[in-house]
Amino acid sequence: MKTRITELFGIKYPIIQGGMHHVGLAELASAVSNAGGLGIITGLTQKTPAKLADEIDRCKEMTDKPFGVNLTFLPSFEPPPYAEYIEAIINGGVKIVETAGNNPEAHLPALKAAGIKVIHKCTSVRHSLKAERIGCDAVSVDGFECGGHPGEDDIPNMILLPRAAQELSIPFVASGGIGTAEQMVAALALGADGINMGTRFIATKEAPVHQNVKQAILAASELDTRLIMRPIRNTERVINNQAVEKIIELEREKGSDLRIEDLRGLVGGVYPKVMDDGDMEAGAWSCGMVVGLINDIPSCQELIDGLVADAQNIIRDKLTEFLVD
């Protein structure tokens, strides 16, 4: 398959594995890249720049295909040493970076000077246009269906993608709620140059997470995600569990008096307990509505091969049935 995204990143298929905390390790990133997509290491899962450098080296031992690193810029009392993380990326020879969170403009000169292509994750057309203006090479357009932070506009991909296509000149991929060949074809039809999948890649054999996490995804339906932290405008889509129910109850009780400190124990530092230890009730963890469409745990090769083959069949055969002379 050839799109502007495959040409930009030098990959076989326009399928990107999104950066995910405590999921985007070398095992998964290399498996996605070896299967023809673009694997992504989640930079800040590595607690120091030196550990990120080691993880990049591990990934290079597992694949000779392109892979990227995710860097998420978030407000913090003690911001990570981003310049040192970027140095580790540059020294590791990585040529693709997925940025997310706050505006990455301050960090673009260093990345660009090293010949690195930058794809920025956005939840709105206006933010996508800003990413284009500051020099990002591509955008990942994240619809309301996504796991993690969908922004505050609540625009689903059936509207967001064609709006992005109307406005953007740079390539963009559809992100959020994507997990099937039918959705991949739809995203391409709506103007995207590829897809980004997060939750779908957690339910693969190579995803380095506890089996309980994968089983929770298989067991969930499209009705089993919740939006939390909406009152403090830090909305996050997570899979429902007892901790999430407690968060929603706290939000209801405190109303406009809610502060992030009220939720810290239920949202902070929970990912190792969930992803590594398999404690499904440890706290809130990001998950997209696409869980309702996931019913197996294939290898990354099986998943990507199936997506591409089915997408090609839909385009060549099924859709042509609707044409009449």
N, C-alpha and C positions, 0 to 999 in steps of 0.2 A: 504494500500500500504506500502511495506517495502523496504526501501533503506538505504544506509549508513547515509543519512541525518536524516531520521526518527529515526534511532537508536541513533545517536549522540545527538539529541536534545529532544528525548522522545516525539515526536509528532505523530499524527495519519497519516497525509498525508505530502508528501514532497513539501509543498507549503509555501513560506515565503513572508510576506508583507514587502517590503523594507522600510527603513527609509525615510520619506519625510517631508520637512520643513513645519510646520504649518498644517500637515495632520496626522502625526503619533502621535496622542493623545490616551489617554486611551480608548476612545469609539471605535476607529477602531481596535487598537491592541487587545483588549479583544474579540471583535467580531470575528476576524480572528482566534484567539487561541481557542475560544469556538467552532468554526466550524471545528477544527481539524488541522489547519495550525499553523504557528508561527507568531504571531503578534509582531510588533516592535514599541516601543515608540521612537520618535526622540528626543534625549537628549538635543541638543542645541536649540530646539524650546523653551524649558524652560529656561528663562533668568538667573536663578540662580540654583546652586546645590540644594538649599532647595526646590525650586519649582519642580525640577525633582523628589526629594524624595516624594513630595506630589502626583505627577502624577503617580509614581510607586505604591503608596498606593491606589490611586483611581483605578488603573488597577487591583490590587489584590482583590479589593472588587467586581469587575465585572467578574473575571475569576479565577478558580483554576488550569488552564492549564498553561504550560510553555509559557512565552513571553520574549522578549529580549528588549534591548535598543541599539539604534544606537548612535555612537559617531564619528563625522567627524572631522578629524584633518586637518586644513587648515592654511596657513600662514596668520598672522594678526599682525597689529601694537599693538593690545592689545589682546593677546591670551586668550581664556577662561581659567578659573582655572580647567584644565582637571583633576588634582589630586582630587579636591573636587567633581567633577562630578562622578569620578570613586568611590569615597568613598560613595556617595549617592547610586550608583548602588549596591555596595557590601552590605551596611547596609540594603538596601531594599530587599535583598535575591534574586536578579535577577541572573540567572546562564548562561545567553546567552547574548553576546554583538556582534553587527555588527559594525565593524570599516570601515571607508572609508577615502578617501583623502590621506594625507601623511602617511608615514611609521609609524605603531603603535608600533614599537619594544620597545620604551622607556616605554610604559605603560603596556606591557604584563606581567612583573613580578608581579605587583599588582593584575592584573586580574587573573592570573594563581594561585597565592597564595590563592585566594578566591574560587578556584574551578570553575571559569567561563570559558565556552567554547567561543572561538572567531572565528567569520567568517569575513574575510576581503574582501571588494569589490575591484576587480581589472579589468582593461580594457585591459590587455595583458597577454600573457603566461609568459613573463619574470617577471612581477610583481607578478603573481600568484606563481611562483616558489620561489620568494623571501619571500612571505608570508608563504609558507610552511617551508622554511629554518629557519625563525625566530620563528616558533612555533605556528602559527595559526592552529586551528583545522580543518578549512574548508575555502573555497574560494567561493565568488559569482563572477562569470565571466560575465562581463558586456560588451555586444556587441555594435557595432556602432549604432544600432537601438534605444538605450536606451534614455529615457528622462534624463535631467541633463548632467553630464560631461562624454562623451564617450572616453576621452583620445584623443590622436593625431595620432593613427595608422590607424583608419578607417577600422577595421576588423569586418565584420558582423559575427553573431553567427554560420552560416552554416560552417564557417572556424574556428572560434575561439574555439568553443566547442570541436570538434574532436582533435584540436591541444592540448587543455588543457588535454583531456583524454589521449593523448599520453605521456604527460610529468608529470602530477601530480600523487602523491600517496594518498594525502588526498582527502576527498570528496569535490565535488563542485556542485554548482547549476547554472543553466542558468538564466541570468538576462538581461533584455533589449529586448523590443518588444514582451514580452510574455503575452498572454491574453486568449488563447483558449486551448481546450483539444487537438486539433491536434498539436499545438505547444508544449504542454507538452509532448506528446508522442514522438515527434521529438527530443526534448531535451534529453529525456531518451535514445533514440536510438543513439544519438550522443555522449553519454558517461556521461551525467550529472546525478547527484543523486537527482535532484529535480529542482524546479523553484523558482525564485524570481519575484514578480510582484509589480510594483509601480503604474503606471498610471491606470491600470485596477482596482485597489482597491480604487482610488479616486472616480470612478463612481460606488459607492455602497451606500446603504441607510445609513449605519453607519458612512461613512466618514464625519468628522466634518467640512465640508467646505460649502461655500455658494452654493445654488442651481445653480447660474449662472455658477460656475466652472464646475459642472456636465453636464449642458446643453451645454457648450462650447466643452466638450469632445465628447458628443454625436453628435454634429453638424460637428465636424472636420473629415477630411479624412486623409489618409496616406500622402497626399501631403501638409498638413498644418502645418508641423513643420519646423523650420529653425535652422541653426547652427550660433551661435553668438560668439564673442570674440576669434575667430580663429586666428586673427593677433597677439594676445598677448598670444597665446598658453594656453588659459583657455577655450577651446571650450565647449559650452553648447548647448544642444538641447532644444528648447523651442517652445511653440505653437505660431503661427504667430499672431501678432496684430499690432496696429499702433506704439506702442513703439518699437517693434522689427524691423519694417520697418525703423524707425528713427535710430536705432543702426546700421543696415546694411548700411544705407546712410552715417553715420559718419565714419564707417570703410572704406567705399569706398573713402570718401573725404580725410581722414587723412593718409591712407595707413600705411607705416611703422612708422609714427609718432604717431600712436594711443597709448594712455595710458589708464589704467583702470579708471583714474580720469575723463576721457572724457565721460564715460558711467555710472558713479556712480548713477546719478539720475534716470537712466532707469533700473538699475539692483539691486541697493542696497535698502534694507528695503521695498520691494514691496509686500512681501508675506502676511502680515496682510491685506493690502488693497485688494489684490486679493482673498485670501482664506477666510477671515473673512467678508469683506465688499462687495465682489462680483464685484469689479471694474475690468473688464476684460481688460481695457486699461491702468491700472496703471503702468505697466512695464513688463519685461520679466519674464515668469515663466516656469519652467521645465515641459516638456511633451514628452512622447515617441511616436514613429511612430505607436505604437499599437492603437492609437486613431482611425485609419482606420478600426479596427476590433471591436470596442465597440459600441453597439447599444441598450444597456439597462442599467438599474440601479437596480440590484438585491440586496438582502441582502447578507452579507458575507457568511452566511450559504447556501443560494441558489446558489451563485457563486461557492463555493468550492464543494458542493455536485454535481453540474452539471459538473464541470470540471472532477472530479474523475470518476463519472459514465460514462461520454462520453469517457474519456481516456481508461477506462477498456473495454468498448465496441469496441473501435477502435483496441485495442491490441488483444482481444479475437476473434473478428468477422471479422472486415474489413480487417485487415492485413493478416489473414489466408486465405482469398479468393485468394491471389496471389500465394499461395503454390500449387504446382501440384505434383502428384505422379510420 
